Each structure stands twice: as C-alpha cells, then as structure tokens.
Amino acid sequence: MYLSGIGAMILVGLGWTIYGYLMGKAPKENIRISCLMILAAALAALVSFLVGVIQGFPQADGQTLLFVLGTQFVCGIFNYLQLELMSRAMQKGPNGIIWSVMQSGFIFPFLMGVVFFSVPLTTVRIMGITAMLIALPLFGGGKNGEKYGKWKLLTFFAFLTTGLTQSLCNLPSYFPASEVVSSVWRTTAFSAGMCVGGLLFELPRGKAFLQDMKAHLHRGRVWYNCGLLEIPELFSSFCLIYPGMDLLSRLGIGSIAYPLMVGSCIIFFELFAITILREKRQFLQWLALFLCLAGAVCISL
C-alpha cells in the first residue's frame, strides 16, 4: 500500500509537466490561456459529471458533500488563477525556474498538516523547509533570466496561489468521512471551479471575450491542446491523485503527498527545460534546484 501511494504521487507529478509545457507554449500559438482553460475545464467537468452519474451519486450526508465539493470547487477557481499567473511569468522568464519556484508552494499544505492535523515536525523536516526557503530567492539570483523581463513578482504570486490551491485540494483527505465522495465527483467540482475561475477573470472584457471564445471554438489546435491537458488530467484525477492522497492519509503520512508530486514534477520539467527548451542555468540556480529537491526529500521522510 505504501509503495502504491508513493508511485501514484510520482506519476501525478509527471503528468503535471504537461501543464507547464502548454502554459508556456499556447500563447506563442496565439491561444489565450483563459479560453483554453475554460474550454478544457468545461470539457473535463462534463465528462466527470457523466461518469459520476453512471457510477452513482455520493452516499454522503449534506455537510460532508458540501465540504468536499465546496473545497474542490474553490480549489479549481484558485488553480485557474495559478495557471494564469504562471503563463504570464513564463512569457517573460525562464520556464524551468518559474515552474520550480511555483511548485515549491507545497510547503503550505505540509505546514497545514503540521499546524492543524498533528503531522510530526521532525528535525529532518525542519531542515527540508529551511532548504526550500533558501532555494526560493536563489532561483531568481542569476542574471541569465533578466533579459526576459519582469517575471519574478508574477512567479512569487503564482507560488502563493499554488500553496493555497494545494492546501484546499489536500484538505478533505484528512477527514475519513470524505472518502465516500469519489475522485470522479471531486474532479467534477474542481473542473467546474476552474471553468468559473476563467469566466470570472474574463467577464470584464465583455464582447471582446465572447469574440475570442467564438474564434477559439473553431480552431483545431485549441481542441488538440485541450486533449493534451485533460486526457492525462482526468486519468490522474480519477485513478491517482485523490485515491493516492486518501491512501497516504490513512497510513498517517498524508503530508508527504504534495512533496512527492512536486519533487517529481520539478525534476521532469527541469530536464525538459534544459534539454528541449535549451534554457541555461547559472551556479546559484543549480544550487537552488539541488536545495529544492533535497528539501522535498527531507519533508517526505
């Protein structure tokens, strides 16, 4: 069981790298992130809802249902904001570094577990948190990223939003009663939240947004990117992330879920950024990456 939970979290982290890739790539194809995410989230919500109806509605009391679906819905709204901030930062700065800093927001759900759910704060884990906090400013310390533009403030806000998003996502797993609400229904609420988040972000644009959305609906490339996002994401949500977090929580180690996911996705995306995107790194940034990964390992122990 222990290895199954760990393996699930690592596979989720691998799947997350697709989001990092597309958030940096889509604007270069003249695809608005908001339109892409609204369409992808609406598609995921519809598919999840239909699967949920076929499987049956959750056999949970109203309070539990509201708690689980409500947290995941709000999580989806903030996850949209996280991706919007990340995409904007990636248009101006080094993608691999931005991804690593943003994903380091997993410190927040870990601390939530320590403060509110009696997760042990060992010496090794304190060392891990310290390493992560040292790594964050070092990521932006090199001069190689300055040519891109002002990306650091956007990345910092993406980091904070990531921490809030991951905390909300992980919260129901600390309550055994929440397990009766299946991963399919949690995914439905989360995807609906992402769709609403995108609409709230775009509504002030009014007619211009409607025109953009209409144009995107007729572009095959947009739907291709939707498929790249949602096919792995739906498999991950149905079979890996929620079941994996629930399993690790039952074993008393739920706080390591996000460190495992984040550590693996940082490694995979950094390899992609260096080998495919040909991004360069300076010594301080290599040191920051080492500290970030070492911190993730220490927090997982």
HELIX and SHEET records of a PDB file:
HELIX    1   1 TYR A    2  LYS A   25  1                                  24    
HELIX    2   2 ALA A   26  GLU A   29  5                                   4    
HELIX    3   3 ILE A   33  GLN A   55  1                                  23    
HELIX    4   4 GLY A   62  MET A   90  1                                  29    
HELIX    5   5 ASN A   95  GLN A  103  1                                   9    
HELIX    6   6 SER A  104  PHE A  106  5                                   3    
HELIX    7   7 ILE A  107  PHE A  116  1                                  10    
HELIX    8   8 THR A  123  PHE A  139  1                                  17    
HELIX    9   9 GLU A  146  TYR A  148  5                                   3    
HELIX   10  10 LYS A  152  ASN A  170  1                                  19    
HELIX   11  11 LEU A  171  TYR A  174  5                                   4    
HELIX   12  12 PRO A  176  VAL A  180  5                                   5    
HELIX   13  13 SER A  183  GLU A  202  1                                  20    
HELIX   14  14 LEU A  203  ARG A  205  5                                   3    
HELIX   15  15 LYS A  207  LEU A  217  1                                  11    
HELIX   16  16 GLY A  220  SER A  236  1                                  17    
HELIX   17  17 SER A  237  ILE A  241  3                                   5    
HELIX   18  18 TYR A  242  ARG A  250  1                                   9    
HELIX   19  19 GLY A  254  ILE A  256  5                                   3    
HELIX   20  20 ALA A  257  THR A  275  1                                  19    
HELIX   21  21 PHE A  283  SER A  300  1                                  18    
END                                                                             
